Amino acid sequence: MKKKRTDEGVLRGAEKFVNAFFDGLKKGTADQVIKKAEKANLPPHAIEAMKSIEDSYDEMIDLFDI
């Protein structure tokens, strides 16, 4: 019997990338997570959002000279 793919499994996979992405922002490794997300074929709009957030985060770090 073939198992039906559920949205729940897809959401768990996406959640893994989202969590890793935000952890990566703190550690400066978000670009690596974005590359993994691209290889995992996450939706292009999600990847663009991740890139935009990373850019905004970098701008905030520069503003506060952290």
Rosetta blueprint (number, residue, H / E / L):
1 M L
2 K L
3 K L
4 K L
5 R L
6 T L
7 D H
8 E H
9 G H
10 V H
11 L H
12 R H
13 G H
14 A H
15 E H
16 K H
17 F H
18 V H
19 N H
20 A H
21 F H
22 F H
23 D H
24 G H
25 L H
26 K H
27 K H
28 G L
29 T L
30 A H
31 D H
32 Q H
33 V H
34 I H
35 K H
36 K H
37 A H
38 E H
39 K H
40 A L
41 N L
42 L L
43 P L
44 P H
45 H H
46 A H
47 I H
48 E H
49 A H
50 M H
51 K H
52 S H
53 I H
54 E H
55 D H
56 S H
57 Y H
58 D H
59 E H
60 M H
61 I H
62 D H
63 L H
64 F L
65 D L
66 I L
